[in-house]
Amino acid sequence: MWKGIVGDCSTVWIVTEINRAASEKESWEILTSTCSLMGNGGQCQRIHFICTKSDVIEDPDDHSAADVHARIFQRNMKVKEVVRKEFHKLNKVKKHFQDDSLEVFTVSSKEFLKRKHLNPEDTEIPKLQDYLQDLNDCHSETLNYVSGAYGILSLMHGANCGEVAGKKAEVCRDLEENMRRELSKVRKPMEETYHMFEQRLKEGVQTSKTSCDKALKSILYPRKTHGNTFHRTLKSVVEKGGVHKTNKGKQININMTLASYLTNSIDEEFRKTFPNEVKCGPFNGVIDKFSLDTDELIQKYKDVGLQLNFLKTEEEKIQAKLNRIIRKRKKFIYNSLTETIEEIMEECYKKAAEFRGKGSLEEMRKTITKHVHENIIMFEVSKVAVLNHLADLMEEILVRLEKTMWESIEISLKTDDNSIPDVPTELEMVKRYYDELKDNPDGETSLLE
């Protein structure tokens, strides 16, 4: 259930007791086995490692309150450092997350509940509360709403500010030239990204073909496992479509294992191309950099400044919309590598699940191995599927961007309608809100005063 949710989380919390935070294998195994679901296959920006019971130490009665406090503080700082070092060792995780993606908190519910005025080192529950408050902050949604209103009101007021037909023709020519230039700036890096992924995946296909037997052996013939015990395990694996978690918590996923050479070939570049961090836009930020230079044109063509304000807000709207589309589609693109293999393997799982009685373990192993050999083309099929999805996304970005902005130019500068009501007062009020929201990205505004 939680695997179906974690891909949509911007922050993931891992909670464990402080005395076994770094040593508890389960926490690190969960992180390692699911990092692809949260990273390239998800939208997680930060991982919070939360160490509970930070107020508990041995022999507290043998020391003064000041000594106890100092020991707790020193222990908590040491635990934080140890956890960071353990995180740094996880090479698989680092393909999806940078070191600064991890933040470690030491918390104590007892300290939080009994003290009205907390020192920062007592418990970091207030820090977590602040973080949750930031997550719930609707500043960006408010800005988008006000930006849209500002653009519409600018257009309405501009339509009632006299005839500027000559100026409109000039500014349209400049906008059309800027549009061609900016679309080219968006298209080129996306095409370079496509060719880069094509080459990386080609290498991944070759590695998959030569290494799939080794990958299968690690699953079908595990070390130090009794035949009867593993028979039940493999039976569960094939009955569940190639995915099973043992009683000891070990994750077995044949589909992900077979796809691992493909995903490994693109993991690092995929994270750079489609970063989960908001400050780093996809495709090296080309969407966020797209601009018709409306600010410069406003200085050049003051008579149509209001219409150009409308175009500027339309730019911001389409950029935000495209970033949302990309954030959703990039998860689909990345996960399709494993899902394509899962679809191709589905038939052999059903066949393997039918075996019963003596020798069924070997029959299951043979069935799976034979199916992989007979369908070795599945790695190439997965590669083609990913590239097709990527090409579709690139095409949609260009089409939406061009269509939206041409329509906005048409509406703002090529349509005359003297029946539009004038709204100078409303425009001035919304402009003040818009400017204040733009100047205060942290959400601290006086709009409600």
C-alpha positions in Angstrom: 0.0 0.0 0.0 2.7 2.5 1.0 4.7 1.8 -2.2 1.8 3.1 -4.1 1.9 6.3 -2.2 5.6 7.0 -1.6 6.1 8.0 -5.3 3.9 11.0 -4.7 5.7 12.2 -1.6 7.9 15.2 -1.6 9.4 14.3 1.7 9.9 10.8 3.3 10.3 10.2 7.0 12.2 7.2 8.4 11.5 6.8 12.1 13.6 4.7 14.4 14.8 4.7 18.1 18.0 6.7 18.6 19.9 3.8 20.3 19.7 1.8 17.1 19.3 4.5 14.4 22.5 3.7 12.5 22.7 0.0 13.3 19.2 -1.1 12.5 19.4 -2.9 9.1 15.7 -2.7 8.3 15.7 1.1 8.0 18.6 1.1 5.5 17.2 -1.9 3.6 13.9 -0.1 3.2 15.7 3.0 2.0 17.9 1.0 -0.5 15.1 -1.1 -1.9 12.7 1.8 -2.4 15.1 4.7 -3.4 14.1 4.3 -7.1 10.4 4.6 -6.2 11.1 7.8 -4.3 13.8 9.3 -6.5 13.8 9.0 -10.2 10.5 7.0 -10.1 9.0 9.6 -7.7 9.2 13.2 -6.6 10.9 13.0 -3.2 13.1 16.0 -2.5 14.2 15.3 1.1 14.6 12.3 3.3 14.2 12.9 7.1 15.7 10.4 9.4 13.9 10.9 12.7 15.6 9.4 15.8 13.1 9.1 18.7 13.6 8.8 22.5 16.5 11.3 22.3 16.1 12.0 26.1 16.9 8.4 27.2 20.4 7.7 28.5 21.9 5.1 30.8 22.3 5.9 34.6 20.7 9.4 34.6 20.4 9.3 38.4 24.2 9.3 38.8 24.6 12.7 37.3 23.4 16.2 37.8 20.8 17.7 35.5 23.4 19.8 33.7 25.6 16.7 33.1 22.6 14.7 31.8 21.7 17.5 29.5 25.2 17.7 28.2 25.5 13.9 27.7 22.2 13.9 25.8 23.3 16.7 23.5 26.7 15.1 22.8 25.0 11.7 22.1 22.5 13.3 19.7 25.1 15.1 17.7 27.2 11.9 17.5 24.1 9.9 16.2 23.4 12.6 13.6 27.0 12.3 12.3 26.9 8.5 12.2 23.6 8.4 10.4 24.9 10.8 7.8 28.0 8.6 7.3 25.9 5.5 6.8 23.7 7.4 4.3 26.9 8.4 2.4 27.9 4.8 2.0 24.7 3.8 0.1 25.9 4.1 -3.5 22.6 2.9 -4.9 20.7 5.6 -3.0 23.2 8.3 -4.0 22.2 7.8 -7.7 18.8 9.2 -6.7 19.6 11.6 -3.9 22.5 13.9 -3.0 24.0 14.0 0.4 22.2 17.2 1.3 18.9 15.5 0.6 19.2 13.9 4.1 18.4 15.7 7.3 18.6 14.0 10.7 16.3 14.9 13.6 16.6 13.8 17.2 13.2 14.1 19.0 11.7 13.4 22.4 8.0 13.6 23.0 8.4 13.7 26.8 10.7 16.8 26.6 8.3 18.4 24.1 5.2 17.9 26.3 6.7 18.9 29.6 8.5 22.1 28.6 6.7 25.2 27.6 9.9 27.0 26.6 12.2 24.7 24.7 15.9 25.1 24.0 16.7 24.1 20.4 18.8 21.1 21.5 16.1 19.6 23.8 14.0 18.1 21.0 13.6 18.9 17.4 9.9 18.3 17.2 9.3 22.1 16.7 11.6 21.9 13.7 9.4 19.2 12.2 6.3 21.2 13.0 7.8 24.1 11.1 8.6 21.9 8.2 5.1 20.6 8.0 3.8 24.1 8.2 6.0 25.0 5.2 4.6 22.0 3.3 1.1 23.3 3.9 2.0 26.8 2.8 -0.2 27.8 -0.1 2.0 30.7 -1.2 2.7 29.3 -4.7 -1.0 28.5 -5.4 -2.0 32.0 -4.2 0.7 33.5 -6.5 -0.6 31.5 -9.5 -4.1 32.7 -8.8 -3.2 36.4 -8.3 -0.9 36.2 -11.4 -3.7 35.0 -13.5 -6.1 37.7 -12.3 -3.4 40.3 -12.8 -2.9 39.2 -16.4 -6.6 39.2 -17.3 -7.2 42.7 -15.7 -4.1 44.1 -17.5 -5.5 42.9 -20.8 -8.9 44.3 -20.1 -7.6 47.7 -19.0 -5.1 47.8 -21.9 -8.0 47.2 -24.4 -9.5 50.5 -23.2 -6.4 52.7 -23.4 -6.7 54.0 -26.9 -5.8 52.8 -30.4 -2.2 51.7 -30.7 -2.5 49.6 -33.8 0.9 50.6 -35.2 2.7 49.7 -32.0 0.9 46.4 -31.8 2.1 45.4 -35.3 5.7 46.3 -34.3 5.6 44.4 -31.0 4.0 41.4 -32.7 7.0 41.2 -35.0 9.4 41.3 -32.1 7.4 38.7 -30.2 7.3 36.3 -33.2 11.1 36.6 -33.5 11.5 36.0 -29.8 9.2 33.0 -30.0 11.2 31.3 -32.7 14.4 31.9 -30.8 13.1 30.6 -27.4 11.4 27.5 -28.8 14.8 26.6 -30.4 16.4 27.1 -27.0 13.9 24.6 -25.5 14.1 22.1 -28.4 17.9 21.8 -28.6 18.7 20.6 -25.0 15.7 18.2 -25.1 17.0 16.6 -28.3 20.5 16.4 -26.7 18.9 14.7 -23.7 17.1 12.2 -25.9 20.3 11.2 -27.7 22.2 10.9 -24.4 19.5 8.6 -23.0 19.5 6.6 -26.2 23.2 5.9 -26.0 23.1 5.1 -22.3 20.2 2.7 -22.7 21.9 1.1 -25.6 24.8 0.3 -23.3 22.3 -0.9 -20.7 20.7 -3.3 -23.1 24.0 -4.9 -23.9 24.9 -5.3 -20.2 21.5 -6.7 -19.5 21.9 -9.4 -22.2 25.3 -10.5 -20.9 24.5 -10.3 -17.2 20.9 -11.5 -17.0 22.0 -15.0 -16.1 24.1 -13.7 -13.2 21.1 -11.6 -12.1 18.7 -14.5 -12.2 21.1 -16.9 -10.4 21.3 -14.5 -7.5 17.6 -14.8 -7.1 16.9 -18.4 -8.2 19.9 -20.0 -6.4 20.4 -17.9 -3.3 23.3 -18.9 -0.9 22.7 -20.5 2.4 19.0 -21.3 1.7 17.5 -24.7 2.2 15.7 -26.2 -0.8 12.3 -26.7 0.9 12.4 -23.2 2.4 13.3 -21.6 -0.9 10.6 -23.6 -2.7 7.9 -21.9 -0.7 9.6 -18.5 -1.2 9.9 -18.9 -5.0 6.4 -20.1 -5.1 5.2 -16.9 -3.5 7.4 -14.9 -5.8 5.8 -16.3 -9.0 2.3 -16.2 -7.5 2.8 -12.5 -6.9 4.0 -11.5 -10.3 7.7 -11.7 -9.5 7.6 -9.7 -6.3 7.7 -11.0 -2.7 8.9 -9.9 0.7 10.2 -12.7 3.0 9.4 -13.1 6.6 12.8 -11.7 7.4 11.9 -8.6 5.5 14.1 -9.2 2.4 12.7 -7.9 -0.8 12.7 -10.2 -3.9 11.8 -8.5 -7.2 12.7 -10.4 -10.3 11.4 -7.7 -12.6 13.4 -4.9 -10.9 16.5 -7.1 -10.8 16.3 -7.8 -14.6 15.7 -4.1 -15.2 18.5 -3.0 -12.9 21.2 -2.8 -15.6 18.9 -0.5 -17.7 18.0 1.7 -14.8 21.7 1.8 -13.6 22.7 3.0 -17.0 20.6 6.2 -16.8 20.0 6.8 -13.0 22.5 9.6 -12.5 21.7 11.5 -15.8 17.9 11.0 -15.2 18.2 12.7 -11.8 20.0 15.6 -13.4 17.5 15.9 -16.2 14.4 15.5 -14.0 15.5 16.8 -10.6 12.9 16.6 -7.8 14.3 19.8 -6.3 12.0 22.7 -7.2 15.0 25.1 -7.6 16.4 23.0 -10.4 14.1 22.8 -13.4 13.9 19.8 -15.8 16.0 19.6 -18.9 18.6 21.9 -17.3 16.0 24.5 -16.5 15.0 25.4 -20.1 11.3 25.6 -19.3 11.9 28.1 -16.5 14.3 30.1 -18.7 11.7 30.4 -21.5 10.9 34.1 -22.0 9.6 36.3 -24.7 11.5 39.2 -23.1 8.3 40.9 -22.1 10.1 43.0 -19.5 12.4 44.5 -22.1 9.6 45.0 -24.6 7.5 46.8 -21.9 10.3 49.4 -21.7 10.4 49.6 -25.5 6.6 49.7 -26.1 5.1 51.4 -23.2 1.8 52.0 -25.0 1.1 48.2 -25.0 2.7 47.5 -21.6 -0.5 46.2 -20.1 -0.9 43.7 -22.9 2.7 42.6 -22.4 2.0 42.2 -18.7 -0.7 39.7 -19.7 1.8 37.8 -21.8 4.2 37.7 -19.0 1.7 36.1 -16.6 0.7 33.6 -19.4 4.4 32.6 -19.6 4.4 32.0 -15.8 1.2 30.0 -16.0 2.4 27.7 -18.9 5.8 27.2 -17.2 4.1 26.1 -14.0 1.7 23.8 -15.9 4.5 22.2 -17.9 6.6 21.6 -14.8 3.6 19.8 -13.2 3.2 17.7 -16.4 6.9 16.8 -16.5 7.0 15.9 -12.7 4.1 13.4 -13.3 5.3 12.0 -16.6 9.0 11.5 -15.6 7.8 9.0 -13.0 5.9 7.1 -15.7 8.9 7.2 -18.0 11.4 5.9 -15.5 9.1 3.2 -14.0 8.2 2.0 -17.5 11.6 0.3 -17.7 10.6 -2.2 -15.0 6.9 -2.3 -15.9 7.7 -3.3 -19.5 9.8 -6.3 -18.3 7.1 -7.1 -15.8 4.5 -7.4 -18.6 6.8 -9.6 -20.7 7.6 -11.8 -17.6 3.9 -12.2 -16.6 3.3 -15.3 -18.7 6.1 -17.3 -17.3 5.1 -16.5 -13.7 1.7 -17.9 -14.3 3.2 -21.0 -15.9 5.7 -21.5 -13.0 3.0 -21.1 -10.4 1.2 -24.2 -11.8 3.9 -26.7 -10.9 3.2 -28.9 -7.9 4.9 -31.7 -6.0 8.4 -33.2 -6.3 10.8 -31.4 -8.6 8.6 -28.3 -8.9 11.3 -26.0 -7.6 13.6 -26.9 -10.5 10.7 -26.7 -12.9 10.0 -23.1 -11.7 13.7 -22.2 -12.1 13.9 -23.7 -15.6 10.6 -22.0 -16.7 11.8 -18.6 -15.6 15.3 -18.9 -17.1 14.0 -20.3 -20.4 11.5 -17.5 -20.7 14.2 -14.8 -20.2 16.4 -16.5 -22.8 13.6 -16.7 -25.3 12.5 -13.1 -24.6 16.0 -11.6 -24.4 14.6 -8.8 -26.7 12.6 -7.5 -23.7 15.6 -5.3 -22.8 15.5 -3.7 -26.2 11.7 -3.4 -26.0 12.1 -1.6 -22.6 14.6 0.8 -24.1 12.3 1.6 -27.0 9.4 2.1 -24.7 11.3 4.6 -22.6 12.6 6.6 -25.6 9.1 6.7 -27.1 7.6 8.0 -23.8 10.4 10.6 -23.7 9.8 11.7 -27.3 6.1 12.1 -26.6 6.8 14.3 -23.6 9.2 16.5 -25.5 6.7 16.9 -28.3 3.9 17.7 -25.9 6.1 20.4 -24.2 6.9 22.1 -27.5 3.3 21.9 -28.8 1.7 23.2 -25.6 4.3 26.0 -25.2 4.0 27.2 -28.7 0.2 26.9 -28.9 -0.4 28.6 -25.6 1.9 31.6 -26.3 0.7 32.1 -29.9 -2.9 32.1 -28.6 -2.0 34.6 -25.9 -0.3 36.9 -28.5 -3.4 36.7 -30.7 -5.7 37.5 -27.8 -3.7 40.4 -26.4 -2.4 42.1 -29.5 -4.5 41.0 -32.5 -8.0 41.3 -31.1 -10.0 44.5 -30.7 -13.1 44.7 -28.6 -14.2 48.1 -27.3 -17.1 46.5 -25.3 -14.7 45.2 -22.6 -15.4 47.0 -19.3 -12.5 49.1 -17.8 -11.0 48.0 -14.5 -8.3 50.5 -13.4 -9.1 50.2 -9.7 -9.2 46.4 -9.7 -6.0 46.3 -11.7 -4.1 48.5 -9.3 -5.2 46.4 -6.3 -4.3 43.1 -7.9 -1.0 44.5 -9.1 -0.1 45.4 -5.5 -0.9 41.8 -4.4 1.1 40.3 -7.3 4.2 42.4 -6.6 4.1 41.6 -2.9 3.8 37.9 -3.5 6.6 37.9 -6.1 8.9 39.9 -3.7 8.2 37.5 -0.8 8.7 33.9 -1.9 8.6 32.7 1.7 5.0 33.7 2.0 5.4 36.6 4.5 3.1 39.2 3.1 0.6 41.8 4.4 -2.2 40.8 2.1 -4.6 40.1 4.9 -3.8 43.3 6.8 
